[in-house]
Structure formats: structure tokens, C-alpha cells
């Protein structure tokens, strides 16, 4: 992708030289090792578009690795013709071009790829791609074994910094779910106070390990409209299931007072630990999701109450861009993160980068997060698209005489590296 703006090539070349912070990734190990060329194509987020263009039975057939890839090819060929222009497909195109020298998804191209498929379980190959991409650090949401975090034996993937995953801590609704966290510290929990003490000790241990943020993706399971229940309301739920291990609080309404209360308690802990909180907003992985419950505007009361907590709102809140910009413009404790969004909808992001420049202090924008798990090849492609989007947006703003080229380069630097380096206290 490119712009016709006169300064685009200069600005795009500059973006290519910059180090970048991958603000959101799920790599809990190097990988994958591709087994066949169809797997290279049908990987990452692209299967969602293929699923949207087909149906349950067809996507299951396409992903059935027990069938020879040649047998699956006719279905892939038909679906590729229906999906090849999406943002996710652009990732696939770039992976094929950069790593295999292929311009399109064809039977002959896939045949040529056999025998030279990437093996990203090779740590050297994995890190080599990160080096080529100029990824200086990656913030990892990986749901690790907490015991290994606390004793310092957890091994992160190259350049990784840990994010503490919050949802499991505040969505507890049974005795066993509570004890699972107590077991991390070899304790039996009998009260809400003891549970909160255990959680805080785990969070402190995670920070000592090197965690740089909390991450919460509860929008997949519940609305972002958190209430502010009393401790008594939350404790009634907690005590009810704790007194009988066979009980489980009904989801969602039966457990919500406790869920909401714990969420607020953990935000206070984040404040005291000086760790920012990354929040999933907008689009969700997969298909058949309820997008209404994930609109970041539902967080307004949370942002208003917890003014000393630094929030990082994810995924450009796609498709609710206006509400997203509004929250950052109005709340000093809100930053905006384009992670994942650059490939969900590249054109949306190009427009939103321009709007963000004109409506929100540019020091509150994080421009890139790969949001892949182990797919370093796709992280490279995603970074290329993010650089395109930023260069296109800023070049067009230079063309409009909104800012100068040197100023645009300064903004690009902050969006790709500077802002995130400061916000997450990375010390790079």
C-alpha cells in the first residue's frame, strides 16, 4: 500500500529504519513448524475470513491436516478468490512474497513452497525475523505457569516482556477456581481477604519477574460496563460458593457483583504497583461474536473512577473509532493502541491515524502490536502493514500542510517506538 503524496516514499523509508515496540503478542514459544503449504496460507487470523466466506463444515475440511493438502486445494482456491482482498489476506500475501518469493496463492506456488517451509521452532530463525522487523520488545499475554513466574524459571520468547493476564483472577465463581490461585503460593484460601492477599502477592511477584503491564480481555465473555458493587454484595457471592465446594455461582448475573468488585480491586493494585492496564476493546477473534458488549465507551465509568491508573485501550476499538478517540481526548489516563487493528481493517486505521493526529495528543498513541502467537513471519508482515498505514496517514497530512515532514517523522517515531517505550517503562 502507498500514497500519492510526494513525501510518502521518504516517510515510508524512514519508518522502515525505526525500532518498534510490539505492544501485544501471544508467543509462548517459538513456532510454528509448517507441515504443508496450505497451513502457511490458512494461518493466523485469515481463517476467520475464510470461515466468514464459507461455513463450519468447509473451514473444518480446509484445516484438516490429516487430508493431503492437494485434496484441500480446490476448496482453498475457491475461498481465496472470495477473500483475497481483506486485511488478513494482505498478511498472507506478504508472507508468501517475502519468505517464499510467491506473488499469489496458486497450486503451482504452493507446490514450489514444499520442501522450503519455515520452521519457526528454530529459535535462531524466530529471532532473526524479529531482528529483521526491528522489533525491540514484545509485550506478551501468554497465561504462563505462575509458579515458574514467581520462582524466576519461566522462559519468555525472544525480546518478550510479560503482561499479567487478569480475567481469570476476577471471574472466579467456585471454590476450586479460588484454590487454584491459592495453590500457586501453597495456601488454602478461606475468605475474600485471603484471596485478595494471594492475588496481590502473585502480582508483586510478577512485577519482580519483569512484568510491565496487566492485560484484560474480559470483553470476550462479558460487557465492558463494569458496575461498582459494595464489598458486602461481592462477599455474599464469594462466601456462598466457598462454604460448599460443590456450588458454582451462576454466570453471568450470579457472579457479576464479585467479578465487578474484584476488577476494581485489581485496578487499585495496578495503580499502587504503577503498572498500566491493557484492555481489549472492539473486534474479537473468530466469528459470531457480540460486538456491542465490547465498545470501549462502556468503560467510561471505570476510566472516570480510576484516574491514577494508566489504561491502554486496544484494537482501535474497531469499528467504534469515534468513541475511542473521544475517550483518549477526554481522559488523561487513557492511551490508544492500534494493535491488531492494522490488519483487521487497514483503511480504517489509515483514516483513524489521521483523525488521531488532529484530535488526540500524539504522545498517547501506540501504533503497532502483532497480536499473533509464535507466528514471527506474520508479525513481520503485520509490522510492514502498520508502517504502511502510518506512512500513508502522515504523508497525506504533510500534503495537506497540516504538519511538516520532519514533524511527521517525529510522530512516526513516537507511534512506533517512543510512546510505548515510555508508557510501559521499557527502558530501551
N, C-alpha and C positions, 0 to 999 in steps of 0.2 A: 504494500500500500504506500501511496505517496501523495503529496500535494503539489499543485502547480505553482505554489508560492515560490518566489525567486530564491528565498533563503532556505528552502526545505533541505536541499542536499547538504548544505553546510551544517544545518542544525541536526539533521539525522546522523551525519558523520560524527559530530560532537557527542551525541547521545551514545553512540557505539563505543566510545572510549571510556565512558563513565563506569565506575563501580556501581553496583546496585545492591540493595537490601531486598531479599525475598521475604516479604512481611508475613507470608503464610504458606506453610508446606506441611505435608503429612508423611515425609520419608522416614520410616522407622527402620530402614535397612536399604542397602543398595539393591538395585534391581529395576526392571525385570530382566530375565534372560528370555528373549523372544524365541518361541518354539516354531513359529511359522510366519510367513509374511502377512497373512490376514490378521494375525494378532497385532502386528505393527500398526495396521490401519484401524482396527476395531479396538481402540485402547483409549485410556484417559477418559475424557468426558464425551467424546464423539459417539459412543454407543447410545447416549441419551437421544441424540438427534436421529440416529438410525432407528431407535425404538419408536420415536415420535412419528417417523415416516412409515412405519410398518405395523408391528403389533407384537404381542407377547410371544407367540409361537415362533415367529420369524426371527426375533432377536435371540431367542434361546437356541435356535438352529445355527445362527450365524456365530454364536460364541461357543458352540460345542466343539471343543478341541479334540474330541475323540474321532471326529469325522475329518478326513483329508481336506486340506484347505481348497484343493481343486474342486471338491464336491460342493463346497460352500461358495465358491466364486460366483456362480450365476446370480445368487441372491445378493451378494455384496455389490456386484456390478449394477444391478437394478436399483438398489438402495443408494449407492453412491451418486447415481445420476439425479436422485431426488434430494440430496443433502449436501452436495459438494461445495456450496457457497456459504455455509454458515461459518461463524467464528471458530467453532470447534473443528470444522473441516479444514480451516486455514492452518490450524496447528498440524494436522495430519499432512497436508500438502508440504509444509515447511520441513517437517521431519523427513519425509521421503526425498525432498530435494537436497537438503543439507547433508544427511547422513548416508544416503543411498544413490544420489545423483539421478533420481527419477522425477519426471515432471508431472506425472499423473498416475492415478490408480487404474492400471490396466493389468490384464492377465500376464502379458509379457513382462511388465515391470516387476510384478510380484515374483515371477519365475526367476528373473535376474537377481532378485534380493535373496533368494535361497542361498544358503552357504555363507552369507556375509551379514547375518542378522546380529544386531548389537547384543552384547552380553553385559548388561549394566550391573550384574552381581560382582563384576570385577571392580573393586574399589578404585583402582587407578584410572580406569576408563570413566567411572562415575565422576570422580573429582576432576578429571581432565575436562569434562563437559562444563562443570561449574566454573572452572578457571577460564575456559573459552568464553563463557557467558558473562564473566566479570562479576559473578555473584560473590559478594564479600561475606555475607552472613545470611542464614536462613532461620526463621522463627518456626519451630517445629511443634505442631499439635499432634502428638503421637500416642497418647494414652499408654504410657510405659508401666512397667512393674515398679510401683512406688518404692518397694524395698530397695531396689537397685539404685533408684534416685537418691534415697536417704543414706545409703552406705557408699555412694560415690562410684559404684561399679557400672552404671548404665553407660553404654557406648552410643553416642549420637552419630548420625551420618555426618559426612564432612561439612564443616562450616555451620553446623547446627547450633541453635540456642533454644532451650526448652521453653515452651509455653505450658502453663498448668491448666489442664482441662477441668472446667468447673461443673458441667451439668450433672455428673454422677454424684457429686457431693451434695447438691441441693435438691435432687429428685428422689432422695431415699424415701421408701414407703413401706419398709418391712424391717423386722428385727435383723434378718440376715444381711440386708444391704448395709445397715449401720455397722454390724460387726465386721463386715469385710474391710471397712476402713480402720476399725479398731485393731484388727489383726495385723495391719501394717506395722503398728507400734507394739504388738503383742499385749494388747489391752482388751478387757471386756468392758463395753460401754453400757451404762445403766441409766443415763439421764441425758437430757438435751445439753446441759452444761458440759458434761464429759465429752459428748460428741463434738461440740464446738471447740473444746480444748484440743482434741485429737486433730481436727481439721487444721487448726492454726499451727500446730506443731508440724504437720505434714507440709503446709505451705512454707513455713520458715525453712524447713529442710530443703525444699525445692529451690528456694531462693539461694541458699548456701551452695547448692549444686551448680547454680548458674542460671536459673530460670529468669527470664526477662519480662514476662507478662502472664496474665491469666487469659484464657480463651473460653468463650461460652457460645455454644451452638444450639442452645435450647430451642431456638426458633423452629427447628425441625419437629419438635414434639409438642410445643405449646405456643400460645400467643406471647408477644413481647410486652403485653400490657401487664406488668407486674403490679399487684396491689401492695399495700403496706399494712399487713395484719399485725395484731398485737402478739406479744410473746405468748400470752395465755392461749390464744387461738392456735398458734403453731404447736405449743407444748401439748395441747389436748390431742392433736393428731399423733404426735411422736409417742406420747405415753400410751395411747390406745394400742398401737401395734407392738410397742416394746413389752407390754405386760403379757403378751401371748404370741410366741414366735410363729404360730400358725396363721396369724392375721396379716393382711396386707391392705393398706389404705387404697381406696378406690381411685383410679386415675380417670379423668384429671381432677374433678371437683373435690373429691375427698382428701386429696393430698395437697391441694393448692395453697392453703394457708401456711403449711410448713415449707413448701417449695419457695413461696414468695418471701417468707421470713428469712430463710437461710440465704437466699440470694442477696438480700440486703445486708445480712451479717457478713457475708463474704466480700461484698464491696467495701465495707468498713475495714476489713482486714487488708484488702488491696490498697486502700488509702494509707494505712499505717505501715505497710511494707513498701510503699512507694513503687508499686508495680501497676502498669497500665492494664486495662481490661479490653480485650478484643471481643467484639460482639458480632455474631452472624446476623446480617440483615438482608432482606431481599431474596432473590432466587435461591432455590435449593437443588441439590444434586438429584438426578433421577427424573422421573416424570410422575404425573398425577399427585402433585403437591398443592397444598392450600396456601397460595401466595399472600392472601390478605393478612394472615396472622404474623407475617414476618416484616411488615413495613416498619422501618426504623422510627417512624413518628410515634409508634406505640411506646417507645422508650422515654418519651418526653418527661414524665414524672420522675423517672429514675435519674435522668440527667439533671433535672432541677434539684432533686434532693441531695444527690451525692456530688456536690460541687468541687470537692477536693480529690475526686477520682478522675484519672485521665482515661477517656474512652476512645477506642479506635473502632469506628463503625465500618463494617466490611461490605465488600462486593458491590460498591456503588449503589447499594440498596435497589438494584435493578428489579423492576422497572420504575421505581419511585424516586427519580433523580431530584425532583424539586424539593420534596420533603427532606431528603438527605442534605442538600445544600443549606436549607433553612436551619437545620439543627446545628451545623458547624458555624454558621454565621451568627447564631444567637447564643451559643453556649461556649464559653472559653475552654471548657474541659473536653471538648469534642474534636477529634481529628477524623479525617475521611480516608478510607483505604480502598484503592481500586483493585485489590487482589481478586483474582479470578475473573472480574468483570471485563477485563480487556479482551478475553476470548469468548465470553458469553455473548457480547454484542459490541464489536469494535467501533461501529459508527456511533452508537450511544455514548461510548467513552470519549471518542474524539470531540463530540459536541459538549459533553459534560466537563472535560478538561478545560475547554474554553469558558464555559459558564462558571466553573470553579475559580478560574483566574480572575474573573470580573466580579465575583460575588463573595468569595471567601479568602481570608488571608492565605497566601500561597504557602506559608510555613506550616499549614495544617493538613497538607495533602501527602499521602503515601501512594506512589504511583504503580507499584508492582508487587504482586505476590503470586507465585506459581500455582499454589493450591493443588499440586499433584503429589502422589505418594510414590517415591522411588523412580519416577519417570524423568530422569535428568534430561533425556532427549526432548521431552515435551516442555520441560522448564526452559530449555534454550529457545524453543520455538515461541513459547509464550512471552519470554523476555523480548524477543525480536518484534513481536506484535505490539507489546507495550511501548517499546521505543518508537515504533512507527506512529502509534496513536498520539504520543506526547509530542513528537516532532511535527506531525501534521497540525495538531491543535495550536502549538506555539508559533509555527511558521505562518499560519493563517492570521494569528493575532498580530504578528510583526507586519504582515502585508497590509493589515487594516490600520497600521500605525497606532496600535494600542500600546505597544512597548517596543523597545529596540532589540536588535539581535543579541547584543551582549546581555541584556536583561533576560531575554528568553533562555539563553544558555544557563544563566544563574538559576532560573526557575527549574529548568530541566534537571540540573544538578541536585537541587533540594528535593524534587519529587522522586527521583530515582535513588538517592542515597542520603543526602544531608538531613532531611527531616526525620527519617526513620532512625538514623544513627543517633540522633539526639533524643528522640521520643522514647526509644527503648533502652537508652543508656548503654549502647553497644561499645562505645569507646574505640571505634575504628579510626 
